[in-house]
Amino acid sequence: MDSLSTLFVMGTLQFLSTLFVFAIGLAVLVVVVLFILDVSQTGDAVRRNFPVLGRFRYLFSMLGEFFRQYFFAMDREEMPFNRAEREWVDRAAKNKDNTVAFGSSKSLTPPGTAIFVNCPFPTLSEDASEVQPLEIGPYCREPFQAPSLFNISGMSYGALSTPAVRALSNGARMAGCWLNTGEGGLSPHHLEGGCDIVFQIGTAKYGVRNENGELSDEKLREVAAHPEVKMFELKMSQGAKPGKGGILPGIKVTPEIAAIRGIPAGKDSISPNRHPEIDNAAEMLDMIGRIRDATGKPTGFKAVVGAFGWLETMCREIHKRGIESAPDFITVDSGDGGTGAAPMPLMDNVGLPVKEALPLVVDILCKYGLRERIRVIASGKLITPSEVAWAIAAGADFVTSARGFMFSLGCIQALKCNRNTCPTGITTHNKRLQRGLNPESKAVRVAGYCTNMIHEVEVIAHSCGVRRPRLLRRMHVRIVQDNGRSVAMDELYPCPQTLPEYTTADAGKSVEAASA
Ligand SMILES: Cc1cc2nc3c(=O)[nH]c(=O)nc-3n(C[C@H](O)[C@H](O)[C@H](O)COP(=O)(O)O)c2cc1C
């Protein structure tokens, strides 16, 4: 028995040592092959000069993308969203305690920082009042009483996965906010939750196009027949890619998505870079009027602002045609907005950020007496209560967010939305990766994020001494300047007087009265 076990141990040791020698030999062989490949190639200087070793550079920069987030980046450092912002959304979504200990990790000195002007006599809880619904599209056959201040921005079914859209639809119903379809058409998953829906019409008119790819009134009427669809948004441009149409890589164009969009499956889905039939402000108003007539529902447009003279031209044209011809809302998107996929130069450096564009658009509407007629929706990195409160104070009636709601679904900012490999299942059609996203539990988080957001915007409003968020004004915010001192936002962006010839346009209603 003893000699048997000795034999067994010896045999095992011999096998392991042979395996070890074989593994070392294989490793040496791999290194030799890589060495020969590296020195003989001419495309990569680092690998040619430092064969084999040069390969670690690429490995480490790939791994750095993952490890930075966990080990190296400080709470307020990362882009597009830092850890402090992401964690606020995460805790709000999970309805967890969202208080922080010890003191703020946010520096208040960088120029552009907004500081709210707290009132020595804040609003008592018993004097506070809730956000009220606000009417959009008073001249339509079916105006929309929009209940929520904070809503879900356009993200197409295609860019988003099936479980993500289902979770958003159910979560939006629970929170009472709207869900914008993005430019990929209306799917049964958008309708599943029974929430309010804004149908977006992109340049390719997905979901409402005829065989020639042109806008079809018949299809518009079919979409509008869904009682959940409350408004139509004509997408003129998007912050992340102004002047470029939507891009959905072929790998994400499944047969279902292709059928909803009316395009071939498996091929890149690229929208035109502009609505071919809209070449100026007047033609845009024509198109808005046509959609509103066909659907009977409020119709507005989404744009990122760069040049802005055209907005003044639009306002003058509205007065020529009559105030009913105005868009019912304008969504002002930020130059640093998000996307499923976009070219980096457009994403980085084209289009004004919402911090500059929003006051500018609101002021143009004030100047032409259209501030009450046209509702203003703001989007672009407005994912925490202070950002949303800033937008409302600057003049927005509503705020929408895309990436904020993605975080509430569990997004970890892996930056893979364009590759079908999203590790959280939000922007992939890979069934295995989608398994991690449970639509039922994530819907509760979507709702939690929205309701906690509104609650904390109310907290800021009360601290500033007003009873509800829509009473926040520019005078309630100071903006830090280069010299480190802050200046009141109403000094930086004084609201202009309405031009005398247009003073009756808003029928004398003040913004405050209408928002009350
Ligand atoms: C995955 C993804 C898909 C998007 N798809 C659309 C779209 O179809 N139409 C659109 O107008 N905007 C689209 N956007 C832009 C958002 O609606 C929004 O304008 C922008 O991201 C700014 O908001 P945020 O900073 O809260 O994300 C998309 C954004 C993301 C992240």
The ligand as an SDF file (V2000), in Angstrom:
LIG
                    3D

 31 33  0  0  0  0  0  0  0  0999 V2000
  -27.8780   56.1260  -25.6650 C   0  0  0  0  0  0  0  0  0  0  0  0
  -28.4090   57.4520  -26.1060 C   0  0  0  0  0  0  0  0  0  0  0  0
  -29.2790   57.5330  -27.1770 C   0  0  0  0  0  0  0  0  0  0  0  0
  -29.7930   58.7590  -27.5890 C   0  0  0  0  0  0  0  0  0  0  0  0
  -30.6830   58.8050  -28.6250 N   0  0  0  0  0  0  0  0  0  0  0  0
  -31.2300   59.9990  -28.9790 C   0  0  0  0  0  0  0  0  0  0  0  0
  -32.2340   60.0630  -29.9750 C   0  0  0  0  0  0  0  0  0  0  0  0
  -32.6520   59.0680  -30.5610 O   0  0  0  0  0  0  0  0  0  0  0  0
  -32.7460   61.2880  -30.2640 N   0  0  0  0  0  0  0  0  0  0  0  0
  -32.3380   62.4380  -29.6130 C   0  0  0  0  0  0  0  0  0  0  0  0
  -32.8500   63.5180  -29.8970 O   0  0  0  0  0  0  0  0  0  0  0  0
  -31.4080   62.3870  -28.6520 N   0  0  0  0  0  0  0  0  0  0  0  0
  -30.8470   61.2000  -28.3150 C   0  0  0  0  0  0  0  0  0  0  0  0
  -29.9310   61.1630  -27.2980 N   0  0  0  0  0  0  0  0  0  0  0  0
  -29.5610   62.4320  -26.6320 C   0  0  0  0  0  0  0  0  0  0  0  0
  -30.3970   62.6680  -25.3750 C   0  0  0  0  0  0  0  0  0  0  0  0
  -31.7720   62.6660  -25.6530 O   0  0  0  0  0  0  0  0  0  0  0  0
  -30.0540   63.9950  -24.6830 C   0  0  0  0  0  0  0  0  0  0  0  0
  -30.4310   65.0570  -25.5330 O   0  0  0  0  0  0  0  0  0  0  0  0
  -28.6080   64.1740  -24.3440 C   0  0  0  0  0  0  0  0  0  0  0  0
  -27.9910   62.9730  -23.9770 O   0  0  0  0  0  0  0  0  0  0  0  0
  -28.4270   65.1710  -23.1990 C   0  0  0  0  0  0  0  0  0  0  0  0
  -29.0300   64.7090  -22.0130 O   0  0  0  0  0  0  0  0  0  0  0  0
  -28.2100   63.9500  -20.8450 P   0  0  0  0  0  0  0  0  0  0  0  0
  -26.9810   64.7590  -20.5880 O   0  0  0  0  0  0  0  0  0  0  0  0
  -29.1510   63.9310  -19.6800 O   0  0  0  0  0  0  0  0  0  0  0  0
  -27.8770   62.6070  -21.3380 O   0  0  0  0  0  0  0  0  0  0  0  0
  -29.4010   59.9460  -26.9020 C   0  0  0  0  0  0  0  0  0  0  0  0
  -28.5230   59.8610  -25.8180 C   0  0  0  0  0  0  0  0  0  0  0  0
  -28.0300   58.6420  -25.4130 C   0  0  0  0  0  0  0  0  0  0  0  0
  -27.1050   58.5980  -24.2330 C   0  0  0  0  0  0  0  0  0  0  0  0
  1  2  1  0
  2  3  1  0
  2 30  2  0
  3  4  2  0
  4  5  1  0
  4 28  1  0
  5  6  2  0
  6  7  1  0
  6 13  1  0
  7  8  2  0
  7  9  1  0
  9 10  1  0
 10 11  2  0
 10 12  1  0
 12 13  2  0
 13 14  1  0
 14 15  1  0
 14 28  1  0
 15 16  1  0
 16 17  1  0
 16 18  1  0
 18 19  1  0
 18 20  1  0
 20 21  1  0
 20 22  1  0
 22 23  1  0
 23 24  1  0
 24 25  2  0
 24 26  1  0
 24 27  1  0
 28 29  2  0
 29 30  1  0
 30 31  1  0
M  END
$$$$
